[in-house]
Amino acid sequence: MDKIKYIYSNGCSYTEGCGLDNPVKERYSKFLADKFGAEDINQSEGGGSNQRIFRTTYDWISENQDKLKDTVFVLQLSYPVRNEIWVSRTWKDDYGNKSHWHGSQFGHDGYTAWEHNERDTSVDKDELNFNYIPDNKSSSEITWRYVTSLQSFFKFNNIKYIFFEGDIKLNPICKTAELVDFDYFYPEHFKQSAGKRLTPCHHPNAEVQIEWADKLYKFIGQIW
């Protein structure tokens, strides 16, 4: 494998390191980058949707085209029910970054709504309007469209990458999934690997982070 200078990671709270005492130093992406002697670039965000993951990944790609041949992309898929919407007012994430894009979830208020801390009223299950929540097949199609698009870009440009799932296995129950090359998917999902070794907020603990970095490192070595 050519010299790797950057490990780019993106996902939701599982990749952000939710529940760790010091996420930046204790999450798997840091340990994985250390194994390569590379820089850890982690753009994940708790509650982030697959839409956000792929939007921000493409943004980073467009802004760092000179780094692509030296980068391994490690992308964790989030829950398909999540999405995001553009709102005229901005908000700041935990790292001080401003954005018009607000995390949301299908089915709130008859269409969608941004996160509860950005709204005037609370968000709870009683507000869900199931006329606007995609069924399993539609949710699957939404997710695999994103994967197929980015995977095609990676292959066309000879960029190193892997995917994995944070929590539940996403059922490839639509024709779109047939376009995905699952050889580049690590076969175990992150939370599954943790078992009962979880933080108080039910995410993989510090011990699991180290193990997960080892697993992904070996997997990257096998396919690249």
C-alpha positions as a Markdown table, in Angstrom:
| # | Residue | x | y | z |
|---|---|---|---|---|
| 1 | Met | 0.0 | 0.0 | 0.0 |
| 2 | Asp | 1.2 | 3.5 | -0.8 |
| 3 | Lys | 2.0 | 5.8 | 2.1 |
| 4 | Ile | -1.1 | 7.0 | 3.8 |
| 5 | Lys | -1.0 | 10.6 | 5.1 |
| 6 | Tyr | -4.7 | 11.1 | 6.1 |
| 7 | Ile | -7.5 | 9.0 | 7.6 |
| 8 | Tyr | -10.8 | 10.7 | 6.8 |
| 9 | Ser | -13.6 | 9.5 | 8.9 |
| 10 | Asn | -17.3 | 10.5 | 8.9 |
| 11 | Gly | -20.4 | 9.1 | 10.6 |
| 12 | Cys | -22.8 | 9.9 | 13.4 |
| 13 | Ser | -22.2 | 9.6 | 17.2 |
| 14 | Tyr | -20.6 | 6.2 | 16.8 |
| 15 | Thr | -17.7 | 7.7 | 14.9 |
| 16 | Glu | -17.7 | 11.0 | 16.8 |
| 17 | Gly | -16.9 | 9.1 | 20.0 |
| 18 | Cys | -20.1 | 9.7 | 22.0 |
| 19 | Gly | -19.7 | 8.9 | 25.7 |
| 20 | Leu | -15.9 | 8.8 | 25.8 |
| 21 | Asp | -14.1 | 10.9 | 28.3 |
| 22 | Asn | -11.9 | 12.5 | 25.6 |
| 23 | Pro | -13.4 | 11.6 | 22.2 |
| 24 | Val | -10.7 | 13.3 | 20.1 |
| 25 | Lys | -8.0 | 11.1 | 21.8 |
| 26 | Glu | -10.0 | 8.0 | 22.5 |
| 27 | Arg | -12.1 | 7.3 | 19.4 |
| 28 | Tyr | -11.2 | 4.6 | 16.9 |
| 29 | Ser | -10.3 | 7.1 | 14.1 |
| 30 | Lys | -7.4 | 8.4 | 16.2 |
| 31 | Phe | -6.0 | 4.9 | 16.9 |
| 32 | Leu | -6.5 | 4.0 | 13.2 |
| 33 | Ala | -4.7 | 7.1 | 12.0 |
| 34 | Asp | -1.8 | 6.4 | 14.5 |
| 35 | Lys | -1.4 | 2.9 | 13.0 |
| 36 | Phe | -0.7 | 4.5 | 9.6 |
| 37 | Gly | 1.3 | 7.4 | 11.0 |
| 38 | Ala | -1.4 | 9.6 | 9.4 |
| 39 | Glu | -3.4 | 12.7 | 10.4 |
| 40 | Asp | -6.8 | 11.9 | 11.9 |
| 41 | Ile | -9.5 | 13.9 | 10.1 |
| 42 | Asn | -12.9 | 13.2 | 11.7 |
| 43 | Gln | -16.0 | 15.1 | 10.5 |
| 44 | Ser | -18.6 | 13.0 | 12.2 |
| 45 | Glu | -21.5 | 14.5 | 14.2 |
| 46 | Gly | -23.8 | 13.0 | 16.8 |
| 47 | Gly | -27.3 | 12.5 | 15.3 |
| 48 | Gly | -25.9 | 13.0 | 11.8 |
| 49 | Ser | -27.8 | 11.5 | 8.8 |
| 50 | Asn | -26.4 | 9.7 | 5.8 |
| 51 | Gln | -27.4 | 12.8 | 3.9 |
| 52 | Arg | -25.1 | 14.9 | 6.1 |
| 53 | Ile | -22.3 | 12.3 | 6.0 |
| 54 | Phe | -22.2 | 12.3 | 2.2 |
| 55 | Arg | -22.7 | 16.0 | 1.8 |
| 56 | Thr | -19.8 | 16.8 | 4.1 |
| 57 | Thr | -17.6 | 14.1 | 2.6 |
| 58 | Tyr | -18.0 | 15.6 | -0.8 |
| 59 | Asp | -17.3 | 19.0 | 0.5 |
| 60 | Trp | -14.0 | 17.8 | 2.0 |
| 61 | Ile | -13.1 | 16.1 | -1.3 |
| 62 | Ser | -13.8 | 19.2 | -3.3 |
| 63 | Glu | -11.7 | 21.3 | -0.9 |
| 64 | Asn | -8.8 | 18.9 | -0.6 |
| 65 | Gln | -8.3 | 17.4 | -4.1 |
| 66 | Asp | -4.5 | 17.5 | -3.6 |
| 67 | Lys | -4.8 | 15.0 | -0.7 |
| 68 | Leu | -7.0 | 12.4 | -2.2 |
| 69 | Lys | -4.3 | 9.9 | -3.4 |
| 70 | Asp | -2.8 | 10.0 | 0.2 |
| 71 | Thr | -6.2 | 9.5 | 2.0 |
| 72 | Val | -8.2 | 6.5 | 3.2 |
| 73 | Phe | -11.9 | 7.3 | 3.6 |
| 74 | Val | -13.6 | 5.4 | 6.5 |
| 75 | Leu | -17.3 | 6.0 | 6.3 |
| 76 | Gln | -19.9 | 4.8 | 8.9 |
| 77 | Leu | -23.5 | 4.6 | 7.8 |
| 78 | Ser | -26.2 | 6.1 | 10.1 |
| 79 | Tyr | -29.9 | 5.4 | 10.6 |
| 80 | Pro | -31.9 | 5.7 | 7.3 |
| 81 | Val | -34.7 | 7.5 | 9.1 |
| 82 | Arg | -32.5 | 10.6 | 9.6 |
| 83 | Asn | -32.1 | 13.4 | 7.1 |
| 84 | Glu | -31.3 | 17.1 | 7.1 |
| 85 | Ile | -32.9 | 20.3 | 5.9 |
| 86 | Trp | -31.6 | 23.7 | 5.0 |
| 87 | Val | -32.9 | 26.5 | 7.3 |
| 88 | Ser | -32.2 | 30.2 | 6.8 |
| 89 | Arg | -30.8 | 30.7 | 10.3 |
| 90 | Thr | -27.5 | 29.2 | 11.2 |
| 91 | Trp | -26.5 | 27.1 | 14.2 |
| 92 | Lys | -23.1 | 26.0 | 15.7 |
| 93 | Asp | -22.1 | 22.4 | 16.3 |
| 94 | Asp | -20.0 | 21.3 | 19.2 |
| 95 | Tyr | -16.8 | 22.4 | 17.5 |
| 96 | Gly | -18.0 | 25.9 | 16.7 |
| 97 | Asn | -18.7 | 25.3 | 13.0 |
| 98 | Lys | -21.6 | 27.3 | 11.6 |
| 99 | Ser | -24.1 | 25.8 | 9.2 |
| 100 | His | -27.6 | 26.3 | 7.6 |
| 101 | Trp | -28.0 | 22.5 | 7.5 |
| 102 | His | -30.0 | 21.2 | 10.5 |
| 103 | Gly | -30.2 | 17.5 | 11.5 |
| 104 | Ser | -33.8 | 16.2 | 11.2 |
| 105 | Gln | -35.9 | 13.1 | 11.1 |
| 106 | Phe | -38.6 | 12.0 | 8.7 |
| 107 | Gly | -42.1 | 12.2 | 10.0 |
| 108 | His | -42.1 | 15.2 | 12.4 |
| 109 | Asp | -44.9 | 17.7 | 12.0 |
| 110 | Gly | -46.2 | 16.1 | 8.8 |
| 111 | Tyr | -42.9 | 16.4 | 6.9 |
| 112 | Thr | -39.7 | 16.9 | 8.8 |
| 113 | Ala | -38.3 | 19.1 | 11.6 |
| 114 | Trp | -34.8 | 20.2 | 12.7 |
| 115 | Glu | -33.5 | 19.0 | 16.0 |
| 116 | His | -35.6 | 19.7 | 19.1 |
| 117 | Asn | -33.1 | 22.2 | 20.5 |
| 118 | Glu | -33.5 | 24.3 | 17.3 |
| 119 | Arg | -37.3 | 24.4 | 17.5 |
| 120 | Asp | -39.9 | 26.3 | 19.5 |
| 121 | Thr | -41.7 | 23.1 | 20.6 |
| 122 | Ser | -40.5 | 19.7 | 21.7 |
| 123 | Val | -40.0 | 16.7 | 19.4 |
| 124 | Asp | -41.4 | 13.4 | 20.6 |
| 125 | Lys | -43.0 | 10.3 | 19.3 |
| 126 | Asp | -46.5 | 11.7 | 19.6 |
| 127 | Glu | -45.6 | 14.2 | 16.8 |
| 128 | Leu | -44.7 | 11.6 | 14.3 |
| 129 | Asn | -46.9 | 11.6 | 11.2 |
| 130 | Phe | -46.4 | 8.2 | 9.6 |
| 131 | Asn | -47.8 | 9.4 | 6.3 |
| 132 | Tyr | -44.4 | 11.1 | 5.9 |
| 133 | Ile | -42.0 | 8.4 | 7.1 |
| 134 | Pro | -40.5 | 6.3 | 4.3 |
| 135 | Asp | -41.2 | 2.6 | 4.4 |
| 136 | Asn | -38.3 | 0.2 | 4.7 |
| 137 | Lys | -37.8 | -0.2 | 0.9 |
| 138 | Ser | -37.8 | 3.6 | 0.3 |
| 139 | Ser | -35.4 | 4.2 | 3.3 |
| 140 | Ser | -33.2 | 1.5 | 1.9 |
| 141 | Glu | -33.2 | 3.2 | -1.6 |
| 142 | Ile | -32.3 | 6.6 | -0.1 |
| 143 | Thr | -29.3 | 5.1 | 1.7 |
| 144 | Trp | -27.9 | 3.0 | -1.1 |
| 145 | Arg | -28.2 | 5.9 | -3.6 |
| 146 | Tyr | -25.8 | 7.8 | -1.5 |
| 147 | Val | -23.5 | 4.8 | -1.1 |
| 148 | Thr | -23.5 | 4.0 | -4.8 |
| 149 | Ser | -22.8 | 7.6 | -5.8 |
| 150 | Leu | -19.8 | 8.0 | -3.5 |
| 151 | Gln | -18.4 | 4.5 | -4.2 |
| 152 | Ser | -18.6 | 5.2 | -7.9 |
| 153 | Phe | -16.6 | 8.4 | -7.4 |
| 154 | Phe | -14.0 | 6.6 | -5.3 |
| 155 | Lys | -13.5 | 3.9 | -7.8 |
| 156 | Phe | -13.4 | 6.2 | -10.8 |
| 157 | Asn | -10.6 | 8.3 | -9.1 |
| 158 | Asn | -8.7 | 5.3 | -7.6 |
| 159 | Ile | -9.4 | 6.5 | -4.0 |
| 160 | Lys | -9.0 | 4.2 | -1.1 |
| 161 | Tyr | -12.1 | 3.7 | 1.1 |
| 162 | Ile | -14.2 | 1.4 | 3.3 |
| 163 | Phe | -17.7 | 1.5 | 4.7 |
| 164 | Phe | -19.2 | 0.0 | 7.8 |
| 165 | Glu | -22.5 | 0.3 | 9.7 |
| 166 | Gly | -22.7 | 1.9 | 13.2 |
| 167 | Asp | -25.6 | 0.0 | 14.7 |
| 168 | Ile | -28.1 | -2.0 | 12.9 |
| 169 | Lys | -27.5 | -3.9 | 9.7 |
| 170 | Leu | -29.1 | -2.1 | 6.8 |
| 171 | Asn | -31.1 | -4.5 | 4.7 |
| 172 | Pro | -30.3 | -4.2 | 0.9 |
| 173 | Ile | -33.9 | -4.7 | -0.1 |
| 174 | Cys | -34.0 | -2.7 | -3.2 |
| 175 | Lys | -32.5 | -2.8 | -6.7 |
| 176 | Thr | -30.2 | 0.2 | -6.0 |
| 177 | Ala | -28.3 | -2.0 | -3.5 |
| 178 | Glu | -27.4 | -4.3 | -6.4 |
| 179 | Leu | -25.1 | -1.5 | -7.6 |
| 180 | Val | -23.1 | -1.5 | -4.4 |
| 181 | Asp | -19.8 | -3.4 | -4.1 |
| 182 | Phe | -20.1 | -4.9 | -0.7 |
| 183 | Asp | -16.5 | -6.2 | -0.8 |
| 184 | Tyr | -15.5 | -2.8 | 0.6 |
| 185 | Phe | -17.9 | -3.1 | 3.6 |
| 186 | Tyr | -16.6 | -4.3 | 6.9 |
| 187 | Pro | -19.0 | -7.2 | 7.7 |
| 188 | Glu | -19.6 | -6.4 | 11.4 |
| 189 | His | -21.3 | -3.3 | 12.7 |
| 190 | Phe | -19.7 | -1.2 | 15.4 |
| 191 | Lys | -22.1 | -1.6 | 18.2 |
| 192 | Gln | -22.4 | -5.3 | 17.6 |
| 193 | Ser | -18.6 | -5.6 | 18.2 |
| 194 | Ala | -19.0 | -3.9 | 21.6 |
| 195 | Gly | -21.5 | -6.3 | 23.1 |
| 196 | Lys | -22.1 | -5.0 | 26.6 |
| 197 | Arg | -19.0 | -2.9 | 26.6 |
| 198 | Leu | -20.8 | 0.4 | 26.2 |
| 199 | Thr | -20.6 | 3.9 | 27.6 |
| 200 | Pro | -23.5 | 5.2 | 29.7 |
| 201 | Cys | -25.1 | 6.6 | 26.5 |
| 202 | His | -24.9 | 3.1 | 24.9 |
| 203 | His | -22.0 | 3.6 | 22.5 |
| 204 | Pro | -18.8 | 1.5 | 22.3 |
| 205 | Asn | -16.5 | 2.2 | 25.2 |
| 206 | Ala | -12.8 | 3.1 | 25.1 |
| 207 | Glu | -11.6 | -0.6 | 25.0 |
| 208 | Val | -13.8 | -1.3 | 22.0 |
| 209 | Gln | -12.5 | 1.8 | 20.2 |
| 210 | Ile | -9.0 | 0.3 | 20.3 |
| 211 | Glu | -10.2 | -3.1 | 19.1 |
| 212 | Trp | -12.3 | -1.5 | 16.3 |
| 213 | Ala | -9.2 | 0.4 | 15.0 |
| 214 | Asp | -7.3 | -2.9 | 14.9 |
| 215 | Lys | -10.1 | -4.6 | 12.9 |
| 216 | Leu | -10.4 | -1.8 | 10.4 |
| 217 | Tyr | -6.6 | -1.6 | 10.0 |
| 218 | Lys | -6.4 | -5.3 | 9.1 |
| 219 | Phe | -9.4 | -5.0 | 6.7 |
| 220 | Ile | -7.9 | -2.0 | 4.9 |
| 221 | Gly | -4.7 | -3.9 | 4.5 |
| 222 | Gln | -6.5 | -6.9 | 3.0 |
| 223 | Ile | -8.4 | -4.9 | 0.3 |
| 224 | Trp | -5.8 | -2.2 | -0.4 |
